[in-house]
C-alpha cells in the first residue's frame, strides 16, 4: 500500500510541476477559462479520484 501511495505522490508532483510555458495565458479554453486553470483542476480531480480508488475498502 505504501508503494502505491508513493507512486501517487510522485505522479501528482510530476503533473503539478509541469513547465508553465506549455500553457499560454492568451488562448481561452472552453467556457472562456485559461487552459492553465483547466489543466490544474483536471489534474486535481484525477489525483483525488486515484486516491479514492487507492484507499477505498472493497
N, C-alpha and C positions, 0 to 999 in steps of 0.2 A: 504494500500500500504506500509506503514511503517513497518508493521509486517512482510510482505514478504521480504522486504529489510533486516531487522534484521536477519531473518531466513537464507537468502542467505549469509550474512556476517558470521554468526556463522558456517554455513556449510563449507564455504571456509576456515575459520580459523581452523576448525577441520581437514579438509583434508590436509591443508598445514603444520600443525604441527604434522603430523604423526611421530612416532619414526623412526629415520633413521636406526635403526638396522633391520628393516623389509626388507630393500633393500640393499643387499650386493653389493659391488663395483665389485667384480670379475666376476660374470656371466654377459654375454652380452646378451642383448635382440635382437630384430630384427634390422637389419642394423648395427649391431655392437655397438649400443649405450648402455650405462649402464641403468639398469632398473630404477634407481632413476630419471634420466633425462626424460625418457619416462613417468614416473608417474607424474612428475611435469608439463610437457607440456600437458598431457591429462587432468589433473585436471584444469589447467589454461584454456584450451579450454572449458571444461564443465562449469566452472564458468562464462565465457564470454557468452556462449550460454544461460545459465539460466538467466543472467542479461538482455540479449536481449529479451528473451521471457517475462520477468517480466515487462520491460519498453516500449515495443512496443505498438503502438496505433492501435487498431483493425480497 
